[in-house]
Amino acid sequence: MASKQPHEDLSTHEDLGASVPDVSATTVLGHPRSDRIVLLAGMPLSGTALGLLVPILARQVTHWPKLPFRIVFEFLAAAEETWQVLACMGCGFGLGLVFALVALSESLTVTLTDARVEARTDHWREGVDRGDVSAVFMDGKHLVVLDRDSRQRVRGPHAAPGRSIAAAFRGHGYPWNGSDPYAHLYRKWAHGSGAVRPEVDAVLAARGEALKRKSWYDVHRLTQAVEELGCTAREKGTEQYWRPLVRS
């Protein structure tokens, strides 16, 4: 009997074509290898190139009569010595690397077995038994896992190809949906409108501030707080939408 691999990482499959990888044991979905290379190599290199160009561009604009932050542009324009140019390039490299690491940390890594789904970012971690999962789907670039009370036990951006995600969840027997089965229940939230109870309104207001700050840990925590009050929430940009929880 042919042995099965104990671990299958679909992020390394660039083209699934008509075949579906063996997902009978454990499947890990993360950033595709090509994306990791682009982020970890491309962004620092782009930052380095930008650091080289910044002094040149600054010298082109310092003569403008109305220039905001003129003192900053004059400081950058004065970078003519070799060590100064190298310093600008080093700063660009560092910023590019930071942006790459932040992008990787904010994307979900999902581990699937036939019994359980585990999802994590650098900010939070969540696990759901398969028997408690009522629906799995992609909402734009966000992977969403709903439980039997339609709570969003997992919601976050995922970089793996959509067909890889769908194949993995279906292969492990999870109820994959082409779209949100409760999308028709969502309503746009407006603070103080009276559409939700005051305690829900207060949590959604705090969640809206967290969205503006891009504090994803707080957004996740406050979504859970809304769900404890019988509703759930999602967002488009900084606009929030809510719906009541529905028992499946």
C-alpha positions as CSV (number, residue, x, y, z in Angstrom):
1,M,0.0,0.0,0.0
2,A,1.3,3.4,-0.9
3,S,2.0,5.6,2.1
4,K,0.5,9.0,2.3
5,Q,2.5,12.1,3.1
6,P,1.8,13.2,6.6
7,H,2.0,16.9,5.6
8,E,0.9,18.7,2.4
9,D,1.6,22.4,1.9
10,L,-0.7,23.7,-0.9
11,S,1.1,27.0,-0.9
12,T,3.9,25.4,-2.9
13,H,1.6,24.3,-5.7
14,E,1.7,26.9,-8.4
15,D,-0.6,25.2,-10.8
16,L,-3.1,22.6,-9.7
17,G,-4.7,22.2,-13.1
18,A,-7.2,19.4,-13.1
19,S,-5.5,17.4,-10.3
20,V,-6.3,17.8,-6.6
21,P,-3.4,17.2,-4.2
22,D,-3.7,14.5,-1.5
23,V,-5.3,16.3,1.5
24,S,-6.2,13.3,3.5
25,A,-3.7,13.9,6.3
26,T,-2.7,17.5,7.2
27,T,-2.8,20.5,4.8
28,V,-1.1,23.8,5.5
29,L,-2.3,26.8,3.5
30,G,0.0,29.9,3.6
31,H,1.6,32.4,1.3
32,P,2.6,30.8,-2.0
33,R,6.3,30.4,-2.3
34,S,6.4,32.8,-5.2
35,D,4.7,35.5,-3.1
36,R,7.1,35.0,-0.3
37,I,10.0,35.5,-2.7
38,V,8.4,38.7,-4.1
39,L,7.8,40.1,-0.7
40,L,11.0,39.2,1.0
41,A,13.3,40.0,-1.9
42,G,11.3,42.4,-4.1
43,M,10.2,44.9,-1.5
44,P,13.6,45.4,0.1
45,L,15.2,45.8,-3.3
46,S,12.5,48.2,-4.4
47,G,13.0,50.2,-1.2
48,T,16.8,50.3,-1.9
49,A,16.2,51.6,-5.4
50,L,13.8,54.2,-4.0
51,G,16.4,55.3,-1.4
52,L,18.8,55.8,-4.2
53,L,16.3,57.9,-6.2
54,V,14.9,60.0,-3.3
55,P,17.8,62.5,-3.1
56,I,17.7,63.0,-6.9
57,L,14.0,63.6,-6.9
58,A,14.2,65.9,-3.9
59,R,16.7,68.1,-5.7
60,Q,14.2,68.4,-8.6
61,V,11.4,69.8,-6.4
62,T,13.2,72.0,-3.9
63,H,12.9,75.0,-6.2
64,W,9.1,74.8,-6.2
65,P,7.7,78.0,-4.6
66,K,5.0,76.1,-2.6
67,L,6.4,72.9,-1.3
68,P,5.0,71.2,1.9
69,F,7.6,69.8,4.3
70,R,10.3,71.9,2.5
71,I,12.8,71.3,5.2
72,V,12.6,67.5,4.7
73,F,13.1,67.7,1.0
74,E,16.0,70.1,1.4
75,F,17.6,67.7,3.9
76,L,17.2,64.8,1.4
77,A,18.4,66.9,-1.5
78,A,21.7,67.6,0.4
79,A,22.5,63.9,0.4
80,E,25.4,63.9,-2.2
81,E,28.2,62.2,-0.3
82,T,28.6,58.5,-0.9
83,W,27.9,57.6,2.7
84,Q,24.7,59.8,2.6
85,V,23.4,58.0,-0.5
86,L,24.2,54.6,1.0
87,A,22.4,55.7,4.2
88,C,19.3,56.5,2.1
89,M,19.5,53.2,0.4
90,G,19.9,51.4,3.7
91,C,16.8,53.1,5.0
92,G,14.9,52.1,1.9
93,F,16.0,48.5,2.3
94,G,14.9,48.5,5.9
95,L,11.5,50.0,5.2
96,G,10.9,47.5,2.4
97,L,11.8,44.6,4.6
98,V,9.5,45.9,7.4
99,F,6.6,46.2,4.9
100,A,7.2,42.7,3.6
101,L,7.2,41.2,7.2
102,V,4.0,43.1,8.1
103,A,2.3,41.8,4.9
104,L,3.3,38.2,5.8
105,S,2.3,38.6,9.4
106,E,-1.2,39.8,8.6
107,S,-2.1,37.0,6.2
108,L,-3.7,33.8,7.6
109,T,-1.9,30.5,7.9
110,V,-4.4,27.7,8.0
111,T,-3.8,24.1,9.1
112,L,-6.4,21.5,8.1
113,T,-7.1,18.0,9.2
114,D,-10.2,15.9,8.8
115,A,-11.1,16.8,12.4
116,R,-10.1,20.4,12.9
117,V,-9.1,23.7,11.2
118,E,-6.5,25.9,12.9
119,A,-6.0,29.5,11.7
120,R,-3.4,32.0,12.9
121,T,-1.8,35.3,12.2
122,D,0.9,37.0,14.3
123,H,-2.0,38.7,16.1
124,W,-4.4,35.9,17.0
125,R,-5.0,32.2,16.8
126,E,-8.3,30.3,16.4
127,G,-9.3,26.7,16.1
128,V,-12.7,25.0,15.2
129,D,-13.6,21.4,15.2
130,R,-15.0,20.2,11.8
131,G,-18.3,19.2,13.4
132,D,-18.8,22.8,14.6
133,V,-18.3,24.3,11.1
134,S,-21.4,25.2,9.1
135,A,-19.8,27.0,6.1
136,V,-16.5,28.0,4.6
137,F,-16.1,30.6,1.9
138,M,-14.1,33.4,0.4
139,D,-15.3,36.9,1.0
140,G,-13.2,38.8,-1.5
141,K,-9.6,38.0,-0.3
142,H,-10.8,37.0,3.1
143,L,-11.2,33.4,4.2
144,V,-14.3,32.9,6.5
145,V,-15.2,29.9,8.6
146,L,-18.6,30.0,10.2
147,D,-19.7,27.9,13.2
148,R,-23.2,26.4,13.8
149,D,-24.3,29.8,15.3
150,S,-23.0,31.6,12.1
151,R,-20.2,33.2,14.1
152,Q,-17.1,34.1,12.1
153,R,-14.7,31.9,14.0
154,V,-12.1,32.6,11.3
155,R,-11.9,35.7,9.1
156,G,-8.8,37.1,7.6
157,P,-6.9,37.8,4.3
158,H,-5.4,34.7,2.7
159,A,-2.8,34.8,-0.1
160,A,-3.1,31.3,-1.4
161,P,-5.0,30.8,-4.7
162,G,-8.7,30.4,-4.2
163,R,-8.8,27.0,-6.0
164,S,-6.1,25.7,-3.6
165,I,-8.2,26.8,-0.6
166,A,-11.4,25.3,-2.0
167,A,-9.7,22.0,-2.9
168,A,-8.2,21.7,0.6
169,F,-11.4,22.3,2.5
170,R,-13.4,20.1,0.2
171,G,-10.8,17.4,0.4
172,H,-11.0,17.3,4.2
173,G,-14.8,17.2,4.1
174,Y,-15.6,20.8,5.2
175,P,-18.8,22.5,3.8
176,W,-17.3,24.8,1.2
177,N,-19.6,27.5,-0.1
178,G,-19.2,29.6,-3.2
179,S,-20.3,32.7,-1.3
180,D,-21.5,33.9,2.1
181,P,-24.8,32.1,2.8
182,Y,-25.9,35.0,5.1
183,A,-24.8,37.9,2.9
184,H,-28.5,39.0,2.4
185,L,-28.8,39.6,6.2
186,Y,-26.1,42.2,6.5
187,R,-27.0,45.9,7.0
188,K,-24.8,48.9,7.0
189,W,-24.1,50.2,10.5
190,A,-24.6,53.8,11.5
191,H,-23.8,54.9,15.0
192,G,-26.8,55.9,17.0
193,S,-29.3,54.8,14.4
194,G,-31.2,52.5,16.8
195,A,-30.9,49.5,14.4
196,V,-29.0,47.6,17.1
197,R,-29.1,47.5,20.8
198,P,-27.0,50.2,22.6
199,E,-24.4,47.7,23.8
200,V,-23.9,46.4,20.3
201,D,-23.7,49.9,19.0
202,A,-21.0,50.8,21.5
203,V,-18.9,47.8,20.6
204,L,-19.3,48.5,16.8
205,A,-18.2,52.1,17.5
206,A,-15.0,50.8,19.2
207,R,-14.5,48.3,16.3
208,G,-14.8,51.2,13.8
209,E,-12.0,53.1,15.6
210,A,-9.8,49.9,15.5
211,L,-10.4,49.7,11.8
212,K,-9.3,53.3,11.3
213,R,-6.1,52.5,13.3
214,K,-5.7,49.2,11.3
215,S,-5.3,47.4,14.7
216,W,-6.3,44.0,13.4
217,Y,-5.9,42.3,16.8
218,D,-8.5,44.8,18.3
219,V,-10.8,44.3,15.2
220,H,-10.7,40.5,15.8
221,R,-11.3,40.9,19.6
222,L,-14.2,43.3,19.1
223,T,-15.8,41.1,16.4
224,Q,-15.8,38.4,19.0
225,A,-17.4,40.8,21.5
226,V,-20.1,41.7,19.0
227,E,-20.8,38.0,18.5
228,E,-21.2,37.5,22.3
229,L,-24.1,40.0,22.0
230,G,-25.9,38.1,19.3
231,C,-24.6,39.8,16.1
232,T,-21.6,39.7,13.9
233,A,-19.8,42.3,11.8
234,R,-17.7,42.6,8.7
235,E,-16.2,45.7,6.9
236,K,-15.6,47.2,3.5
237,G,-12.7,49.6,4.1
238,T,-13.8,51.5,7.3
239,E,-17.5,51.0,6.7
240,Q,-19.1,48.3,8.9
241,Y,-21.9,46.0,8.2
242,W,-23.8,43.8,10.8
243,R,-26.2,41.0,10.9
244,P,-27.9,38.9,13.6
245,L,-26.5,35.4,14.3
246,V,-28.4,32.5,12.9
247,R,-28.4,29.0,14.3
248,S,-27.9,26.4,11.5
